[in-house]
Amino acid sequence: MSNPKTHTISINNLAIGYTSKTVAKNINFSCHSGELCAIIGVNGVGKSTLLRTLGNLQPELSGSITIKGENLADYSSPKLAQELSVVLTEQPSSKNLTVEELIALGRQPYTNWIGTLSPSDKTLIQDSLAAFLLNDLRHNKCHELSDGQLQRVLIARAMAQDTPLILLDEPTTHLDLYHKVQILKLLQQLAHNEQKTILFTTHEIDLAIQLCDKILILDCAENPFGEPCELIEQKHFEHLFPSEMVVFDAKTGSFKVNK
Ligand SMILES: Nc1ncnc2c1ncn2[C@@H]1O[C@H](COP(=O)(O)OP(=O)(O)OP(=O)(O)O)[C@@H](O)[C@H]1O
């Protein structure tokens, strides 16, 4: 019998960085379908570099990345576009499109060479609009949207791309607390209801502890990975920041200012 919890992505002894320097090494973890996973760590530790490496946007320095058991490097671009979607922090160059048109671009890996949308493509676009609460904004130009609305559109486009794995770089930057929680809950629903594997970088550690199934802590040493409660029990959050400024309260699972 096949294991229903397949490893969508597995990372073994990965080192990441640039020709000029290694940013992080000794990274090991696996994410399953149906899981929402966060990558956290202090500024400059390598969260975005890791996400770009996993998204095949820059090469790894050493180690291996496998998606559904196959090496990332062995995927052709069209095949990878059906396995993996990436939502980056940069603003899209296509902001003159309407919300619906931008989300429809998510179907490009599946459409024919003139980009004709099939009935099932159209259904997925409508489902993505509805899931991310965008029906009322469907005809608005993307340059007319607030940061939070645009973030929902970019994630809805990834949902329309319908890949098993979705990678997002800081999807809640610039959002107020309500909209941060809204985005993270929508991502959680997408992972749990549609059995997607969703991996995102964030500085919202308290929210990640409450909403994520697993967390990777990039700490320049062990890079622990596990369920939030395991990481709390093992006291990994205590060492994240210098304790003269902020301390971790294991009872509430949140950080407090050291007054
Ligand atoms: N193109 C590049 N060439 C060389 N070094 C780079 C390049 N881009 C980033 N770096 C360096 O790599 C390190 C990791 O950067 P990265 O942006 O991945 O960190 P981060 O954890 O996402 O940071 P933040 O929390 O501030 O967004 C930093 O020291 C950064 O200066």
The ligand as a Gaussian input file, in Angstrom:
#p B3LYP/6-31G(d) Opt

LIG

0 1
 N       22.932000      38.185000      -5.032000
 C       23.622000      38.023000      -3.889000
 N       24.968000      37.873000      -3.927000
 C       25.692000      37.710000      -2.777000
 N       25.133000      37.681000      -1.538000
 C       23.797000      37.822000      -1.462000
 C       22.972000      38.003000      -2.616000
 N       21.673000      38.121000      -2.211000
 C       21.699000      38.010000      -0.854000
 N       22.959000      37.832000      -0.411000
 C       23.404000      37.647000       0.989000
 O       22.950000      36.377000       1.424000
 C       22.602000      36.428000       2.807000
 C       21.203000      35.875000       2.985000
 O       20.259000      36.771000       2.378000
 P       18.713000      36.424000       2.342000
 O       18.041000      37.533000       1.626000
 O       18.536000      35.051000       1.840000
 O       18.373000      36.453000       3.902000
 P       16.955000      36.475000       4.604000
 O       17.050000      35.533000       5.758000
 O       15.859000      36.238000       3.619000
 O       16.944000      37.970000       5.135000
 P       15.709000      38.945000       5.533000
 O       15.071000      38.363000       6.751000
 O       16.421000      40.219000       5.865000
 O       14.795000      39.048000       4.354000
 C       22.766000      37.877000       3.250000
 O       24.019000      38.009000       3.902000
 C       22.769000      38.652000       1.945000
 O       23.538000      39.817000       2.038000

